[in-house]
Amino acid sequence: MKTKVFLPILLLLNLQIFGQELPKEMENSRKQGLIDSPLTPSKAAFYSAILPGLGQIYIGKTWKVPFVYAAIGASVYGYVYNQKELNRYRSAYKRRNSGYWTTNLLKSNPIKKS
């Protein structure tokens, strides 16, 4: 009875030990791939310098490209929006200093203060 319980437990423990090792074929193919093209990361960096996201396409992770362009687009949008707001407040400040007075200086209805 003890041997019937002991053998399956021993078998399961051995399977877990072998489950942690990588197959030899995968190690050799990865090493060989790095030996054949050692400049793969530098090629990806070069492609990304030419066109953002092109390095990710070269590596094969194309799902990251929309995130790259979303980050660039959000940065450009934030810059343009803040530049417009700066110009609005700057013109309101200049109008107030030149003598125009309105209840809302950011609108374009000037009322001359007498």
C-alpha positions as CSV (number, residue, x, y, z in Angstrom):
1,M,0.0,0.0,0.0
2,K,2.8,2.4,0.9
3,T,4.5,1.7,-2.5
4,K,1.3,2.5,-4.4
5,V,1.2,6.0,-2.8
6,F,5.0,6.6,-2.8
7,L,5.5,5.9,-6.5
8,P,3.0,8.5,-7.8
9,I,4.4,11.1,-5.4
10,L,7.9,10.4,-6.5
11,L,6.8,10.6,-10.2
12,L,5.2,14.0,-9.6
13,L,8.3,15.4,-7.9
14,N,10.5,14.3,-10.8
15,L,8.2,15.9,-13.3
16,Q,8.4,19.2,-11.4
17,I,12.1,19.1,-11.4
18,F,12.3,18.5,-15.1
19,G,9.7,21.2,-15.8
20,Q,12.2,23.9,-14.7
21,E,14.9,23.1,-17.3
22,L,15.0,24.6,-20.8
23,P,15.4,22.2,-23.7
24,K,18.9,22.1,-25.2
25,E,17.6,22.9,-28.7
26,M,16.1,26.2,-27.6
27,E,19.3,27.3,-25.9
28,N,21.4,26.5,-28.9
29,S,19.0,28.2,-31.4
30,R,18.9,31.4,-29.2
31,K,22.6,31.5,-28.9
32,Q,23.1,30.8,-32.6
33,G,20.6,33.6,-33.4
34,L,22.6,36.1,-31.3
35,I,25.9,34.9,-32.9
36,D,24.4,35.3,-36.4
37,S,23.0,38.8,-35.8
38,P,24.7,40.4,-32.7
39,L,23.7,43.9,-33.8
40,T,19.9,43.4,-33.7
41,P,19.3,45.8,-30.8
42,S,21.4,48.5,-32.5
43,K,19.5,48.0,-35.8
44,A,16.3,48.4,-33.9
45,A,17.6,51.6,-32.3
46,F,18.7,52.9,-35.7
47,Y,15.3,52.2,-37.2
48,S,13.6,53.9,-34.3
49,A,15.8,57.0,-34.7
50,I,14.7,57.2,-38.4
51,L,11.0,56.7,-37.7
52,P,9.5,56.3,-34.2
53,G,8.0,52.8,-33.8
54,L,10.0,51.3,-36.7
55,G,12.3,49.5,-34.3
56,Q,9.4,47.8,-32.6
57,I,8.1,46.7,-36.0
58,Y,11.6,45.3,-36.8
59,I,11.8,43.4,-33.5
60,G,8.3,42.0,-34.1
61,K,6.4,43.8,-31.3
62,T,4.0,45.7,-33.5
63,W,1.4,46.1,-30.8
64,K,3.6,48.7,-29.1
65,V,3.6,51.1,-32.1
66,P,0.1,52.7,-31.4
67,F,1.3,53.5,-27.9
68,V,4.3,55.3,-29.3
69,Y,2.3,57.4,-31.6
70,A,-0.4,58.0,-28.9
71,A,2.4,59.3,-26.6
72,I,3.7,61.6,-29.3
73,G,0.2,62.8,-30.2
74,A,-0.7,63.5,-26.6
75,S,2.5,65.5,-26.2
76,V,1.9,67.6,-29.3
77,Y,-1.7,68.2,-28.3
78,G,-0.7,69.3,-24.8
79,Y,1.9,71.7,-26.2
80,V,-0.5,73.2,-28.8
81,Y,-3.4,73.6,-26.2
82,N,-1.1,75.3,-23.6
83,Q,0.3,77.6,-26.2
84,K,-3.2,78.7,-27.2
85,E,-4.1,79.3,-23.6
86,L,-0.9,81.3,-23.0
87,N,-1.7,83.5,-26.0
88,R,-5.2,84.1,-24.8
89,Y,-4.1,85.1,-21.3
90,R,-1.2,87.2,-22.6
91,S,-3.5,89.2,-24.9
92,A,-6.0,89.7,-22.0
93,Y,-3.1,90.9,-19.8
94,K,-1.9,93.3,-22.5
95,R,-5.4,94.6,-23.1
96,R,-5.9,95.3,-19.4
97,N,-2.6,97.1,-19.2
98,S,-3.5,99.3,-22.2
99,G,-6.7,100.5,-20.7
100,Y,-9.5,98.2,-21.9
101,W,-11.6,96.8,-19.2
102,T,-14.2,94.1,-19.4
103,T,-15.9,91.8,-17.0
104,N,-14.4,88.9,-18.8
105,L,-11.0,89.8,-20.3
106,L,-10.7,86.6,-22.2
107,K,-13.6,87.4,-24.5
108,S,-13.2,89.8,-27.4
109,N,-15.8,92.5,-26.3
110,P,-13.7,95.5,-25.4
111,I,-15.3,98.2,-23.3
112,K,-13.2,101.3,-23.0
113,K,-12.8,102.4,-19.3
114,S,-13.4,106.1,-19.0
